Amino acid sequence: MKHKDVLELRRRLKKDEITISQMSGCYVNSEKNIVTSYRETFLNLEESELFKYMELAKKTISGKLGNNLVELGFRKDGGQERQTQLMRLKTSHLKDDEQLMDFYQLVMDNFQYTGNYLILLFSDAYDVMKRTTDNQKLDESEETYEYIICAICPVALSSPGLHYEPEEQRMKAHQRDWMVGPPIHGFLFPAFSERSADVNHAMYYTKNPKEPNREFMESVLGCEPLRTTAEHREVLEILLREAVGFEDEAAEKVMVNFQESLQTIVQEQEEFSEVEFDEPLLLTSEKIQDILAESVSEEVLVKVDQVYGNYFEDDLPQADRILDPKIIKKGEQMKKEQALTKQVENLMIKLEEVQSKPQVTDEDEDIDSAEADGEQGNSKKEYDISLQVKPEKVSQIKAQVIDGKKCIVIPVDDNEEATVNGEVGLL
């Protein structure tokens, strides 16, 4: 599935385009016992309930591809049984109670969770309309895409507090209720690829991409588990830092240089591609070494090659998804600070040069001024900021970035005064 496919489905889950026909739920307590199960015709629900359920379904197909949403293929060994089970649920439109109970039991046996939770299933059908080359809809159906959404939602007691009681006209203690939270895991089946059903894949959802549920992927869905983008980034960063050295400041520079080089590669691919690539750019061990070649030694490259191949052999990360905006932004900040530090160092050198020059008398100044007027008096460079401080203050001047602005910071003691453009007593 691509982003445009997910977006097309997500846009349908709104007030004016509801086509969900059936919904079923199973409430499970912390002892893995079924508290209650139910099945409802979706459009028969009260409006307030309907929209709350619809938001839970919509949340299960939200997030970033490769991170919160991971497309999984069914395992060759044992995956066909789960695939068949999901096909039956879809075909029955959630109206077969025996099939529903089998699925609930499957989840309870393979989903490890310490608290109460709710298993929700939604049955929907999307009449996929044909589109022209300029993406305009035609009044002609291309396919009816039938699918199910599963959302696993935690159920927890609401916080204690006070509420207003209108009959007594006073505040009273609020009775705690069991409340359903946003889904933490779930899936869409079959996947929706190129505006068509793909029964060989399911789209797995996780709220926390750093902690996906691999057992859910394997045992409930029968799919080959894949790592999320967050996992790829984390492992790749650890791998690079270990190879360079955790305590070495160079490790930080290597990470920044790696991300900046990766960003250039991705931008070049997008710039010189007239159409969207069918196959994503994968980061092979060779590609990683090419990117790192200018930043690290041959010894480090050997270490990276040995570990990278073992970890990412069957699950190569995509280049565009490994891009980390935070590290790239940190690199930009580092460059600004380095440039500012250099400017201050140059300024301090000039101040020291000026202060080291011999004192000039008024007579000398008059002679120098006359000579300057006669020759190149107007050739002196003018600066926006010109500082003059006592010699003992020079070493205290520092460069600092404050609120994204380059600043020159000069500490002022309680017994000191400052003047700017002749204005005294500014501090």
MARSE-453518 format. One line per field, with one value per residue (C-alpha): residue number from 1; residue in one letter; x, y, z. Coordinates in nm, 2 decimals. Each point is the difference from the previous one (the first is absolute). Layout:
<nodes>
n	[NUM; ...] $
res	[A; ...] $
u	[X; ...] $
v	[Y; ...] $
w	[Z; ...] $
</nodes>
This chain:
<nodes>
n	[1; 2; 3; 4; 5; 6; 7; 8; 9; 10; 11; 12; 13; 14; 15; 16; 17; 18; 19; 20; 21; 22; 23; 24; 25; 26; 27; 28; 29; 30; 31; 32; 33; 34; 35; 36; 37; 38; 39; 40; 41; 42; 43; 44; 45; 46; 47; 48; 49; 50; 51; 52; 53; 54; 55; 56; 57; 58; 59; 60; 61; 62; 63; 64; 65; 66; 67; 68; 69; 70; 71; 72; 73; 74; 75; 76; 77; 78; 79; 80; 81; 82; 83; 84; 85; 86; 87; 88; 89; 90; 91; 92; 93; 94; 95; 96; 97; 98; 99; 100; 101; 102; 103; 104; 105; 106; 107; 108; 109; 110; 111; 112; 113; 114; 115; 116; 117; 118; 119; 120; 121; 122; 123; 124; 125; 126; 127; 128; 129; 130; 131; 132; 133; 134; 135; 136; 137; 138; 139; 140; 141; 142; 143; 144; 145; 146; 147; 148; 149; 150; 151; 152; 153; 154; 155; 156; 157; 158; 159; 160; 161; 162; 163; 164; 165; 166; 167; 168; 169; 170; 171; 172; 173; 174; 175; 176; 177; 178; 179; 180; 181; 182; 183; 184; 185; 186; 187; 188; 189; 190; 191; 192; 193; 194; 195; 196; 197; 198; 199; 200; 201; 202; 203; 204; 205; 206; 207; 208; 209; 210; 211; 212; 213; 214; 215; 216; 217; 218; 219; 220; 221; 222; 223; 224; 225; 226; 227; 228; 229; 230; 231; 232; 233; 234; 235; 236; 237; 238; 239; 240; 241; 242; 243; 244; 245; 246; 247; 248; 249; 250; 251; 252; 253; 254; 255; 256; 257; 258; 259; 260; 261; 262; 263; 264; 265; 266; 267; 268; 269; 270; 271; 272; 273; 274; 275; 276; 277; 278; 279; 280; 281; 282; 283; 284; 285; 286; 287; 288; 289; 290; 291; 292; 293; 294; 295; 296; 297; 298; 299; 300; 301; 302; 303; 304; 305; 306; 307; 308; 309; 310; 311; 312; 313; 314; 315; 316; 317; 318; 319; 320; 321; 322; 323; 324; 325; 326; 327; 328; 329; 330; 331; 332; 333; 334; 335; 336; 337; 338; 339; 340; 341; 342; 343; 344; 345; 346; 347; 348; 349; 350; 351; 352; 353; 354; 355; 356; 357; 358; 359; 360; 361; 362; 363; 364; 365; 366; 367; 368; 369; 370; 371; 372; 373; 374; 375; 376; 377; 378; 379; 380; 381; 382; 383; 384; 385; 386; 387; 388; 389; 390; 391; 392; 393; 394; 395; 396; 397; 398; 399; 400; 401; 402; 403; 404; 405; 406; 407; 408; 409; 410; 411; 412; 413; 414; 415; 416; 417; 418; 419; 420; 421; 422; 423; 424; 425; 426; 427] $
res	[M; K; H; K; D; V; L; E; L; R; R; R; L; K; K; D; E; I; T; I; S; Q; M; S; G; C; Y; V; N; S; E; K; N; I; V; T; S; Y; R; E; T; F; L; N; L; E; E; S; E; L; F; K; Y; M; E; L; A; K; K; T; I; S; G; K; L; G; N; N; L; V; E; L; G; F; R; K; D; G; G; Q; E; R; Q; T; Q; L; M; R; L; K; T; S; H; L; K; D; D; E; Q; L; M; D; F; Y; Q; L; V; M; D; N; F; Q; Y; T; G; N; Y; L; I; L; L; F; S; D; A; Y; D; V; M; K; R; T; T; D; N; Q; K; L; D; E; S; E; E; T; Y; E; Y; I; I; C; A; I; C; P; V; A; L; S; S; P; G; L; H; Y; E; P; E; E; Q; R; M; K; A; H; Q; R; D; W; M; V; G; P; P; I; H; G; F; L; F; P; A; F; S; E; R; S; A; D; V; N; H; A; M; Y; Y; T; K; N; P; K; E; P; N; R; E; F; M; E; S; V; L; G; C; E; P; L; R; T; T; A; E; H; R; E; V; L; E; I; L; L; R; E; A; V; G; F; E; D; E; A; A; E; K; V; M; V; N; F; Q; E; S; L; Q; T; I; V; Q; E; Q; E; E; F; S; E; V; E; F; D; E; P; L; L; L; T; S; E; K; I; Q; D; I; L; A; E; S; V; S; E; E; V; L; V; K; V; D; Q; V; Y; G; N; Y; F; E; D; D; L; P; Q; A; D; R; I; L; D; P; K; I; I; K; K; G; E; Q; M; K; K; E; Q; A; L; T; K; Q; V; E; N; L; M; I; K; L; E; E; V; Q; S; K; P; Q; V; T; D; E; D; E; D; I; D; S; A; E; A; D; G; E; Q; G; N; S; K; K; E; Y; D; I; S; L; Q; V; K; P; E; K; V; S; Q; I; K; A; Q; V; I; D; G; K; K; C; I; V; I; P; V; D; D; N; E; E; A; T; V; N; G; E; V; G; L; L] $
u	[0.00; 0.11; -0.09; -0.26; -0.18; -0.02; -0.11; -0.28; -0.14; 0.04; -0.19; -0.30; -0.04; -0.20; -0.35; -0.13; 0.16; -0.06; -0.03; 0.09; -0.27; 0.08; 0.20; 0.08; 0.18; 0.14; 0.09; 0.28; 0.12; 0.35; -0.06; -0.06; -0.37; -0.27; -0.21; -0.24; -0.02; -0.24; -0.08; -0.18; -0.13; 0.23; -0.25; -0.26; 0.23; -0.08; 0.18; 0.22; 0.11; 0.04; 0.25; 0.20; 0.03; 0.08; 0.29; 0.15; -0.02; 0.15; 0.29; 0.09; 0.10; 0.17; 0.37; 0.31; 0.06; 0.28; -0.03; -0.35; -0.12; 0.19; -0.10; 0.05; 0.00; -0.13; 0.25; 0.05; 0.01; -0.33; -0.11; -0.26; -0.22; -0.02; -0.05; -0.30; -0.14; 0.01; -0.15; -0.30; -0.05; 0.00; -0.23; -0.25; -0.02; 0.05; -0.34; 0.13; 0.02; 0.21; 0.26; 0.01; 0.05; 0.28; 0.17; -0.05; 0.16; 0.29; 0.07; -0.03; 0.24; 0.27; -0.04; 0.18; -0.15; -0.01; -0.33; -0.35; -0.05; -0.26; 0.02; -0.19; -0.07; -0.15; -0.13; 0.00; -0.04; 0.14; -0.13; 0.32; -0.08; 0.21; 0.22; 0.14; 0.37; -0.05; -0.15; -0.36; -0.27; -0.22; -0.35; 0.10; 0.10; 0.34; -0.02; -0.18; 0.27; -0.13; 0.22; 0.00; 0.17; 0.11; 0.08; 0.14; -0.09; 0.10; -0.28; 0.09; -0.17; -0.05; 0.17; -0.17; -0.14; -0.30; -0.29; -0.31; -0.33; -0.28; -0.28; 0.19; 0.17; 0.33; 0.33; 0.02; 0.26; 0.01; -0.06; 0.30; -0.10; 0.18; 0.10; 0.12; 0.32; 0.14; 0.13; 0.35; 0.01; -0.21; -0.01; -0.18; -0.07; 0.04; 0.25; -0.11; 0.27; -0.02; -0.38; -0.06; -0.02; 0.32; -0.09; 0.36; 0.08; -0.14; 0.07; 0.10; -0.04; 0.19; -0.05; 0.37; 0.23; 0.29; -0.19; -0.20; -0.15; 0.19; -0.21; -0.31; 0.15; 0.10; -0.26; -0.32; 0.07; 0.22; 0.24; 0.37; 0.09; 0.17; 0.18; -0.15; 0.19; 0.05; 0.17; 0.22; 0.11; 0.07; 0.20; 0.19; 0.10; 0.12; 0.19; 0.18; 0.08; 0.14; 0.22; 0.13; 0.01; -0.26; 0.22; 0.15; -0.14; 0.06; -0.29; -0.24; 0.16; -0.02; -0.37; -0.06; 0.21; -0.17; -0.35; 0.10; 0.15; -0.31; -0.22; 0.19; -0.04; -0.37; -0.04; 0.19; -0.21; -0.32; 0.14; 0.11; -0.30; -0.29; -0.22; -0.02; 0.23; -0.17; 0.28; 0.12; 0.37; 0.13; 0.31; 0.22; 0.33; 0.18; -0.21; 0.06; 0.38; -0.01; -0.17; 0.23; 0.33; 0.09; -0.09; 0.16; 0.31; 0.04; -0.01; -0.33; -0.15; 0.10; -0.18; -0.31; 0.00; 0.02; -0.28; -0.23; -0.01; -0.10; -0.28; -0.15; 0.05; -0.37; -0.15; 0.19; -0.12; -0.12; 0.22; -0.28; -0.14; 0.33; 0.04; -0.01; -0.11; 0.12; 0.36; 0.00; -0.12; 0.26; 0.26; -0.12; 0.01; 0.36; 0.11; -0.15; 0.17; 0.34; -0.03; -0.09; 0.29; 0.24; -0.13; 0.05; 0.35; 0.09; -0.16; 0.21; 0.32; -0.08; -0.07; 0.33; 0.18; -0.16; 0.08; 0.36; 0.07; 0.19; -0.20; -0.05; 0.02; -0.25; 0.27; 0.06; -0.37; -0.03; 0.29; -0.14; -0.35; 0.14; 0.19; -0.30; -0.22; 0.26; 0.03; -0.26; -0.20; -0.32; 0.14; -0.03; -0.25; -0.30; -0.15; -0.36; 0.13; 0.33; 0.11; 0.26; 0.06; 0.27; 0.27; -0.11; -0.35; 0.12; 0.03; -0.35; -0.17; -0.19; -0.21; -0.34; -0.32; -0.31; -0.34; 0.16; 0.20; 0.37; 0.10; 0.32; -0.02; 0.21; -0.05; -0.04; 0.09; -0.20; 0.27; 0.03; -0.18; -0.05; -0.05; -0.15; 0.02; 0.06; -0.30; 0.12; -0.15; -0.19; 0.04] $
v	[0.00; 0.36; 0.31; 0.10; -0.34; 0.05; 0.36; -0.10; -0.25; 0.23; 0.28; -0.22; -0.04; 0.32; 0.10; 0.03; -0.32; -0.27; -0.34; -0.23; -0.26; -0.21; 0.03; -0.25; 0.03; -0.21; 0.14; -0.20; 0.05; -0.03; -0.37; -0.06; -0.07; 0.13; 0.25; 0.05; -0.03; 0.17; 0.06; 0.30; 0.13; 0.31; 0.25; -0.10; 0.14; 0.33; 0.28; 0.08; -0.36; -0.04; 0.28; -0.11; -0.35; 0.15; 0.20; -0.32; -0.17; 0.31; 0.01; -0.36; 0.11; 0.32; 0.09; -0.02; -0.29; -0.22; 0.14; -0.02; -0.20; -0.29; -0.21; -0.37; -0.31; -0.34; -0.26; -0.30; -0.22; 0.03; 0.33; -0.15; -0.11; 0.35; 0.14; -0.23; 0.09; 0.37; -0.06; -0.18; 0.29; 0.24; -0.20; -0.06; 0.37; -0.08; -0.18; -0.34; -0.02; -0.32; 0.16; 0.31; -0.21; -0.19; 0.33; 0.15; -0.32; 0.03; 0.35; -0.08; -0.30; 0.21; 0.36; 0.07; 0.29; 0.07; 0.19; -0.01; 0.05; 0.00; -0.18; 0.18; -0.12; 0.21; -0.12; 0.25; 0.01; 0.27; 0.05; 0.10; 0.24; 0.02; 0.30; 0.19; 0.06; 0.35; -0.17; 0.09; -0.25; -0.17; -0.11; -0.36; -0.26; -0.17; -0.24; -0.05; -0.03; -0.19; 0.01; -0.03; 0.22; -0.14; 0.24; -0.11; 0.27; 0.02; 0.04; 0.18; 0.17; 0.37; 0.24; 0.08; 0.35; 0.22; 0.07; 0.22; -0.16; 0.22; -0.14; 0.07; 0.31; -0.09; -0.17; -0.37; -0.28; -0.14; -0.37; -0.15; -0.17; -0.25; 0.20; -0.12; 0.16; 0.04; -0.32; -0.11; -0.28; -0.11; -0.08; 0.05; -0.31; -0.03; 0.27; 0.27; 0.03; 0.20; 0.05; -0.37; -0.28; -0.19; -0.32; -0.10; 0.29; 0.15; 0.35; -0.02; 0.30; 0.09; 0.31; -0.01; -0.07; -0.06; -0.29; -0.19; -0.34; -0.26; -0.28; 0.16; 0.02; -0.36; -0.19; 0.21; 0.11; -0.29; 0.25; 0.04; 0.27; 0.32; 0.27; 0.35; 0.30; 0.10; -0.33; 0.03; 0.35; -0.10; -0.31; 0.18; 0.28; -0.25; -0.19; 0.31; 0.14; -0.33; -0.02; 0.35; 0.00; 0.11; 0.25; 0.15; 0.34; -0.11; -0.24; 0.29; 0.15; -0.33; -0.03; 0.36; -0.06; -0.33; 0.16; 0.30; -0.23; -0.22; 0.30; 0.10; -0.35; 0.00; 0.36; -0.10; -0.30; 0.21; 0.28; -0.22; -0.23; 0.10; -0.28; -0.15; -0.29; -0.34; -0.14; 0.21; 0.08; -0.26; 0.06; -0.30; -0.05; 0.13; 0.31; 0.07; -0.03; 0.24; 0.26; -0.05; -0.02; 0.37; 0.02; -0.31; -0.22; -0.33; -0.18; 0.15; -0.09; -0.37; 0.00; 0.16; -0.26; -0.29; 0.10; 0.17; -0.31; -0.23; 0.23; 0.14; -0.29; -0.09; 0.34; 0.28; 0.35; 0.25; 0.31; 0.26; -0.15; -0.01; 0.38; 0.15; 0.37; 0.05; -0.10; 0.21; 0.30; -0.06; 0.00; 0.34; 0.13; -0.13; 0.18; 0.33; -0.03; -0.09; 0.30; 0.23; -0.13; 0.06; 0.36; 0.07; -0.15; 0.23; 0.29; -0.08; -0.01; 0.34; 0.14; -0.13; 0.15; 0.34; -0.01; -0.10; 0.31; 0.29; 0.29; 0.29; 0.37; 0.26; 0.15; -0.34; -0.04; 0.33; -0.09; -0.35; 0.15; 0.25; -0.26; -0.23; 0.28; 0.07; -0.36; -0.27; 0.14; -0.15; -0.35; -0.12; -0.29; 0.08; -0.27; -0.03; -0.08; 0.14; -0.10; 0.15; -0.17; -0.01; -0.25; -0.22; -0.03; -0.14; -0.36; 0.01; 0.07; -0.30; -0.09; -0.14; -0.08; 0.14; -0.06; -0.09; 0.33; 0.03; 0.20; 0.14; -0.04; 0.22; -0.06; 0.32; 0.01; 0.20; 0.26; 0.05; 0.24; -0.02; 0.25; -0.06; 0.29; 0.24; -0.11; -0.05; -0.22; -0.25; -0.28] $
w	[0.00; -0.07; 0.19; -0.26; 0.05; 0.37; -0.03; -0.24; 0.25; 0.30; -0.18; -0.03; 0.37; 0.06; 0.07; -0.35; -0.15; 0.26; -0.16; 0.29; 0.02; 0.30; 0.32; 0.27; 0.34; 0.27; 0.34; 0.17; 0.37; 0.14; 0.08; -0.37; 0.05; -0.23; 0.19; -0.29; -0.38; -0.24; -0.36; -0.14; -0.33; -0.02; -0.14; 0.27; 0.27; 0.17; -0.17; 0.30; 0.02; -0.38; -0.03; 0.30; -0.15; -0.34; 0.15; 0.15; -0.35; -0.16; 0.25; -0.09; -0.35; 0.11; 0.04; -0.22; -0.24; 0.11; 0.36; 0.14; -0.31; -0.12; -0.30; 0.07; -0.22; 0.12; 0.10; -0.23; 0.30; 0.20; -0.14; -0.24; 0.29; 0.14; -0.34; -0.06; 0.34; -0.08; -0.34; 0.16; 0.25; -0.29; -0.22; 0.29; 0.07; 0.37; 0.02; 0.09; 0.38; 0.00; -0.22; 0.22; 0.32; -0.16; -0.09; 0.34; 0.16; -0.24; 0.11; 0.37; -0.04; -0.18; 0.12; 0.32; 0.19; 0.37; 0.02; -0.15; -0.37; -0.28; -0.33; -0.27; -0.35; -0.28; -0.34; -0.28; -0.38; -0.22; -0.35; -0.17; -0.29; -0.31; -0.04; -0.30; -0.05; 0.17; 0.30; -0.07; 0.11; -0.27; 0.08; -0.05; 0.26; -0.05; 0.30; 0.33; 0.26; 0.30; 0.31; 0.38; 0.26; 0.34; 0.29; 0.33; 0.25; 0.37; 0.25; 0.33; 0.29; -0.04; 0.24; 0.33; 0.04; 0.07; -0.23; 0.01; 0.10; -0.14; 0.22; 0.32; -0.15; 0.16; -0.09; 0.08; -0.03; -0.35; -0.03; -0.19; -0.33; -0.22; -0.31; -0.34; -0.12; -0.35; -0.16; 0.08; -0.27; -0.29; -0.37; -0.33; -0.22; -0.29; -0.08; -0.25; -0.27; -0.32; 0.08; 0.01; 0.26; 0.08; 0.18; 0.04; 0.24; 0.31; 0.14; 0.37; 0.23; 0.31; 0.22; 0.11; -0.29; 0.24; 0.16; -0.27; 0.10; -0.19; 0.15; -0.13; -0.35; 0.00; 0.20; -0.06; -0.36; -0.10; -0.17; -0.02; 0.26; -0.13; 0.20; 0.01; -0.12; 0.37; 0.07; -0.32; 0.10; 0.36; -0.09; -0.28; 0.24; 0.26; -0.26; -0.13; 0.35; 0.11; -0.31; 0.05; 0.38; 0.25; 0.18; -0.31; -0.10; -0.36; 0.03; 0.01; -0.31; -0.18; 0.07; -0.13; -0.31; -0.07; 0.02; -0.21; -0.27; 0.01; -0.04; -0.31; -0.15; 0.06; -0.14; -0.31; -0.06; 0.03; -0.22; -0.29; 0.01; -0.23; 0.15; 0.34; 0.05; 0.01; 0.21; 0.30; 0.05; 0.25; 0.21; -0.07; 0.18; -0.31; -0.01; 0.37; -0.05; -0.30; 0.22; 0.29; -0.20; 0.03; 0.38; 0.15; -0.02; -0.19; 0.34; 0.09; -0.35; 0.06; 0.34; -0.15; -0.29; 0.24; 0.23; -0.26; -0.22; 0.29; 0.13; -0.31; -0.24; -0.05; 0.09; -0.17; 0.11; -0.26; -0.05; 0.02; 0.32; 0.18; -0.04; 0.35; -0.01; 0.36; -0.08; -0.32; 0.20; 0.26; -0.27; -0.13; 0.36; 0.05; -0.32; 0.11; 0.34; -0.16; -0.23; 0.29; 0.21; -0.29; -0.03; 0.37; -0.02; -0.28; 0.19; 0.31; -0.21; -0.15; 0.35; 0.13; -0.30; 0.06; 0.37; -0.06; -0.22; 0.16; 0.13; -0.25; 0.11; -0.11; -0.23; -0.16; -0.05; -0.18; -0.23; -0.07; -0.07; -0.24; -0.19; -0.01; -0.14; -0.27; -0.10; 0.08; 0.28; -0.12; -0.07; 0.36; 0.04; 0.21; 0.24; 0.12; 0.35; 0.14; 0.35; 0.23; 0.34; 0.26; -0.06; 0.30; -0.16; -0.33; 0.12; 0.14; -0.34; -0.13; -0.30; 0.06; -0.20; 0.18; -0.14; -0.33; -0.02; 0.01; 0.31; 0.15; 0.38; 0.23; 0.38; 0.20; 0.37; 0.26; 0.03; -0.38; -0.23; -0.37; -0.28; -0.34; -0.25; 0.28; 0.21; 0.36; 0.26; -0.22; 0.25] $
</nodes>
